[in-house]
């Protein structure tokens, strides 16, 4: 018995010494237009820091509502600057938001016979036009603004079908439930969607700049330092190159 007890103690000590520390992980709330780019950026961040990232994707408006309700997110990567500023004013952030990129709007179809243009949206053979909900999705706001500026919104508004976010809007387009739709350029340039369907850039002068903001949230103090590192990494040369590759424009230092 006396021999067994020391051996048992040694075993316990070995188990304790071999136990891995808790994995460091950031939870990032990201707007749907960023779902592809943020995956690449987070991989680069993890490679550099060893800190893993969990990405939660949704419309900027819905993510903002979840943050206000206490969702355990560390970083908010928004499709605009309005929602991060709203959170900052309401005391949900550790810092004032910054603009990390400017998004671009495109018109996209998966039907080979359709050659996208704004004015063909009035054609009788176009029955459904996908667009992100302008109540919660900044790219939806931009699309509505563009259509109004072109003077065709009232004509085609009965054809509009609204996705909860860019992700759902893309589903309408890819499934051909909608013959054509408005989406983020980052989507059509993503590895998953590149070279699929037909798309055109839309004139950036026809809609307000889609200034996309990032902010560190203050509801998880234990993660603050790592969140600040990610916030800074989003302004790095590495992250900016990824953003440009996905069709965003960025400001050079």
Residue pairs with C-beta under 8 A, 6 or more apart in sequence:
23 52
24 50
24 51
24 52
24 226
25 51
25 52
25 53
25 54
26 51
26 52
26 53
26 54
26 74
26 75
26 223
26 226
26 227
26 230
27 53
27 54
27 56
27 72
27 73
27 74
27 75
27 220
27 223
28 38
28 42
28 53
28 54
28 55
28 56
28 73
28 74
28 75
28 76
28 77
28 230
29 56
29 58
29 63
29 66
29 67
29 71
29 73
29 75
29 76
29 77
30 38
30 55
30 56
30 57
30 63
30 77
31 57
31 58
31 59
31 60
31 63
31 77
31 78
31 79
31 137
31 138
31 165
31 166
31 212
32 57
32 58
32 59
32 79
32 132
32 137
32 165
32 166
32 167
32 168
33 79
33 103
33 139
33 166
33 183
33 184
33 186
33 187
34 57
34 77
34 79
34 186
34 212
35 55
35 57
35 167
36 186
36 187
36 190
36 191
36 192
36 246
37 186
37 190
37 242
37 243
37 246
37 248
38 55
38 77
39 55
40 242
40 246
41 233
41 234
41 239
41 242
41 243
42 53
42 55
44 233
44 238
44 239
44 242
45 51
45 53
45 229
45 230
45 233
45 239
46 52
46 53
48 233
48 238
49 226
49 229
49 233
51 226
51 229
51 230
53 230
56 63
56 71
56 73
57 165
57 167
58 66
58 165
59 79
59 132
59 133
59 136
59 137
59 164
59 165
59 166
60 78
60 79
60 80
60 83
60 136
60 137
60 138
61 83
61 135
61 136
61 137
62 136
62 164
62 165
63 71
63 73
63 76
63 78
63 83
64 76
64 78
64 83
64 86
64 87
66 73
67 73
67 76
67 87
67 92
67 217
67 219
68 87
68 90
68 92
70 219
72 219
72 220
73 217
73 219
73 220
74 216
74 217
74 220
74 223
74 226
74 227
74 230
75 214
75 215
75 216
75 217
75 227
75 230
75 231
76 83
76 84
76 87
76 93
76 214
76 215
76 217
77 100
77 212
77 214
77 234
78 84
78 97
78 138
78 212
78 213
78 214
78 215
79 103
79 137
79 138
79 139
79 166
79 184
79 210
79 212
80 138
80 141
80 210
80 211
80 212
80 213
81 97
81 99
81 211
81 212
81 213
82 138
82 213
83 213
84 93
84 97
84 213
84 214
84 215
85 96
85 97
85 213
87 93
87 97
87 215
87 217
88 95
88 96
88 97
88 215
91 218
92 217
92 218
92 219
93 215
93 216
93 217
93 218
94 216
94 217
94 218
94 224
94 227
94 228
95 215
95 216
95 231
96 215
97 213
97 214
97 215
98 213
98 214
98 215
98 231
98 235
99 211
99 212
99 213
99 251
100 212
100 213
100 214
100 234
100 235
100 239
100 243
100 250
101 212
101 243
101 248
101 249
101 250
102 209
102 210
102 211
102 212
102 248
102 249
102 250
103 138
103 139
103 142
103 184
103 185
103 186
103 210
103 212
103 248
104 184
104 185
104 186
104 201
104 202
104 204
104 210
104 247
104 248
104 249
105 139
105 142
105 143
105 146
105 182
105 183
105 184
105 185
105 202
105 204
105 207
105 210
106 182
106 183
106 184
106 185
106 188
106 199
106 200
106 201
106 202
107 116
107 117
107 118
107 180
107 181
107 182
107 199
107 200
107 202
108 116
108 173
108 180
108 181
108 182
108 183
108 187
108 188
108 197
108 198
108 199
109 116
109 173
109 179
109 180
109 181
109 197
109 198
109 199
110 173
110 174
110 176
110 196
110 197
111 176
111 179
111 180
111 197
112 197
112 198
114 120
114 126
114 179
114 180
114 198
115 198
116 180
116 198
116 199
116 200
117 200
118 146
118 147
118 150
118 152
118 202
119 152
120 126
121 129
121 152
121 156
121 159
121 180
122 152
122 155
122 156
125 179
126 159
126 179
126 180
127 159
127 179
128 159
128 161
128 172
128 177
128 178
128 179
129 156
129 159
129 160
129 161
129 178
129 179
129 180
129 181
129 182
130 161
130 163
130 169
130 170
130 172
130 173
130 177
130 178
130 180
130 181
130 182
130 183
131 140
131 143
131 144
131 160
131 161
131 162
131 163
131 169
131 181
131 182
132 139
132 140
132 143
132 162
132 163
132 164
132 165
132 166
132 168
132 169
132 182
132 183
133 140
133 162
133 163
133 164
133 165
134 140
134 141
134 143
134 144
134 162
136 164
136 165
137 163
137 164
137 165
137 166
137 169
138 210
138 212
139 166
139 169
139 182
139 183
139 184
139 210
140 162
140 169
140 182
142 182
142 207
142 208
142 210
143 182
143 207
144 153
145 206
145 207
145 208
146 182
146 202
146 206
146 207
147 153
147 156
149 206
149 207
150 206
161 172
161 177
161 178
162 169
163 169
163 170
163 171
163 172
166 183
166 184
166 187
169 181
169 182
169 183
170 181
170 183
170 187
170 193
171 177
172 178
172 181
173 180
173 181
173 183
173 197
174 193
174 196
174 197
182 202
184 247
185 201
185 246
185 247
185 248
186 246
186 247
186 248
187 193
188 194
188 196
188 197
188 199
188 247
189 245
189 246
189 247
190 246
212 248
214 231
214 234
215 231
216 224
216 227
216 228
216 231
217 227
218 224
220 227
233 239
240 250
240 252
243 250
244 250
